[in-house]
Amino acid sequence: MEEHTVRLAQQPEADELLARSPLAALVGMLLDQQIPMEWAFPNARNLCINSTGRLRG
């Protein structure tokens, strides 16, 4: 299976989470409907951390 690189957030830690977590990608897409994409995808990572106190994915 080929490995693909995701570069939506333009932040390495956020892009890595988006690549491995469908939930983070979904949250980013939902946020993108209401706010600019430049904020939505990097901050999906922050929401994952803030909701649990640790990064999960």
VMD Tcl script that draws the C-alpha trace (Angstrom):
set ca {
  {0.00 0.00 0.00}
  {1.29 3.45 -0.90}
  {1.76 6.05 1.79}
  {0.33 9.47 1.00}
  {1.35 12.80 2.45}
  {-1.34 15.23 3.57}
  {-0.47 18.93 3.46}
  {-3.70 20.75 4.21}
  {-2.71 22.48 7.43}
  {0.82 23.46 6.36}
  {1.98 22.57 9.89}
  {3.85 19.26 10.18}
  {2.19 18.07 13.42}
  {-1.30 18.95 12.22}
  {-0.72 17.41 8.77}
  {0.53 14.20 10.39}
  {-2.63 13.96 12.50}
  {-4.84 14.63 9.48}
  {-3.05 11.85 7.58}
  {-3.66 9.23 10.26}
  {-6.97 10.27 11.81}
  {-10.17 10.34 9.77}
  {-11.88 12.08 12.70}
  {-9.38 14.96 12.64}
  {-9.89 15.32 8.89}
  {-13.67 15.34 9.37}
  {-13.44 17.98 12.12}
  {-11.24 20.10 9.83}
  {-13.75 19.77 6.99}
  {-16.64 20.74 9.26}
  {-14.72 23.73 10.60}
  {-13.83 24.72 7.04}
  {-17.53 25.21 6.32}
  {-17.67 28.06 8.84}
  {-14.16 29.50 9.02}
  {-11.19 29.91 6.64}
  {-9.37 26.71 5.67}
  {-6.08 28.17 6.91}
  {-7.52 28.10 10.44}
  {-9.72 25.01 10.24}
  {-7.24 22.24 9.48}
  {-4.39 23.26 11.82}
  {-6.87 23.80 14.64}
  {-8.50 20.39 14.26}
  {-5.31 19.15 15.97}
  {-5.72 21.68 18.77}
  {-9.32 20.59 19.32}
  {-8.23 16.95 19.57}
  {-5.68 17.88 22.23}
  {-8.00 20.20 24.17}
  {-10.93 17.79 24.27}
  {-8.92 14.96 25.86}
  {-5.93 16.69 27.42}
  {-3.65 14.66 25.14}
  {-3.27 14.02 21.44}
  {-5.15 10.98 20.22}
  {-5.79 9.85 16.71}
}
mol new
graphics top color blue
foreach p $ca { graphics top sphere $p radius 0.5 }
foreach p [lrange $ca 0 end-1] q [lrange $ca 1 end] { graphics top cylinder $p $q radius 0.2 }
display resetview
